[in-house]
């Protein structure tokens, strides 16, 4: 949060990765549940095509988690501090 404050942003922006993780996990659980519910016989017979379809649909949730977290870390890491003082205090760089 200190880095967000240096940028002049509220610390609540730190919640973004947590929300993305929850949404991604819900997508993974939903994809797995629907895949198993719609074709239970294929999973009982350990059909490789059904397993690959399950894996492919789960990758959507994993990609949401990965992309949002990487994007957030890049945004926080690359963005320069706000020039001058802000409501959270002076600029740590002294600019």
C-alpha positions as CSV (number, residue, x, y, z in Angstrom):
1,X,0.0,0.0,0.0
2,X,2.9,2.3,0.6
3,X,3.8,2.1,-3.1
4,X,0.2,3.0,-4.0
5,X,0.3,5.9,-1.7
6,X,3.5,7.1,-3.3
7,X,1.6,7.1,-6.6
8,X,-1.2,9.2,-5.0
9,X,-3.7,6.3,-5.1
10,X,-5.7,4.8,-2.3
11,X,-4.6,1.6,-0.7
12,X,-7.9,-0.1,-1.7
13,X,-6.3,-0.7,-5.1
14,X,-4.4,-3.6,-3.4
15,X,-7.7,-5.5,-3.4
16,X,-7.7,-5.8,-7.2
17,X,-5.5,-9.0,-7.3
18,X,-7.5,-10.6,-4.5
19,X,-10.8,-10.0,-6.4
20,X,-9.2,-11.4,-9.6
21,X,-8.0,-14.5,-7.7
22,X,-11.5,-15.1,-6.3
23,X,-13.1,-14.6,-9.7
24,X,-10.5,-16.9,-11.4
25,X,-11.1,-19.7,-8.8
26,X,-14.8,-19.4,-9.2
27,X,-14.3,-19.8,-13.0
28,X,-12.1,-22.8,-12.5
29,X,-14.6,-24.5,-10.1
30,X,-17.5,-23.6,-12.4
31,X,-15.7,-25.0,-15.4
32,X,-14.8,-28.2,-13.6
33,X,-18.2,-28.7,-12.1
34,X,-20.1,-28.1,-15.3
35,X,-17.8,-30.4,-17.3
36,X,-18.3,-33.2,-14.8
37,X,-22.0,-32.6,-14.5
38,X,-22.7,-32.5,-18.2
39,X,-20.6,-35.6,-19.0
40,X,-20.1,-37.8,-16.0
41,X,-19.8,-41.0,-18.0
42,X,-16.7,-39.8,-19.8
43,X,-15.0,-39.0,-16.5
44,X,-15.9,-42.4,-15.0
45,X,-14.3,-44.0,-18.1
46,X,-11.3,-41.6,-17.8
47,X,-11.8,-40.4,-21.4
48,X,-8.7,-38.4,-22.4
49,X,-10.7,-36.1,-24.6
50,X,-13.0,-35.2,-21.6
51,X,-9.9,-34.6,-19.4
52,X,-8.4,-32.3,-22.0
53,X,-11.6,-30.4,-22.4
54,X,-11.7,-29.9,-18.6
55,X,-8.1,-28.7,-18.6
56,X,-8.8,-26.3,-21.4
57,X,-11.8,-24.7,-19.8
58,X,-9.9,-24.3,-16.5
59,X,-7.1,-22.4,-18.3
60,X,-9.6,-19.5,-18.7
61,X,-9.7,-19.0,-14.9
62,X,-5.9,-19.4,-14.6
63,X,-5.3,-16.9,-17.4
64,X,-7.6,-14.3,-15.6
65,X,-5.6,-14.8,-12.4
66,X,-2.3,-14.6,-14.2
67,X,-3.0,-11.6,-16.4
68,X,-4.6,-9.4,-13.7
69,X,-1.9,-10.1,-11.2
70,X,1.0,-9.5,-13.7
71,X,-0.8,-6.4,-15.0
72,X,-1.2,-5.1,-11.4
73,X,2.4,-5.8,-10.5
74,X,3.7,-4.1,-13.6
75,X,1.4,-1.1,-13.1
76,X,2.6,-0.7,-9.5
77,X,6.2,-1.4,-10.3
78,X,6.6,0.8,-13.5
79,X,4.4,3.8,-12.6
80,X,6.4,6.7,-11.3
81,X,5.6,8.4,-7.9
82,X,3.4,11.4,-7.9
83,X,5.5,14.6,-8.0
84,X,5.5,16.7,-4.9
85,X,3.5,16.0,-1.8
86,X,0.2,14.3,-1.8
87,X,-2.4,13.5,0.9
88,X,-0.3,10.6,2.1
89,X,2.8,12.6,2.7
90,X,5.9,13.8,0.9
91,X,7.4,12.2,-2.1
92,X,10.1,9.6,-1.0
93,X,12.3,10.6,-3.9
94,X,12.3,14.2,-2.7
95,X,11.0,15.5,-6.1
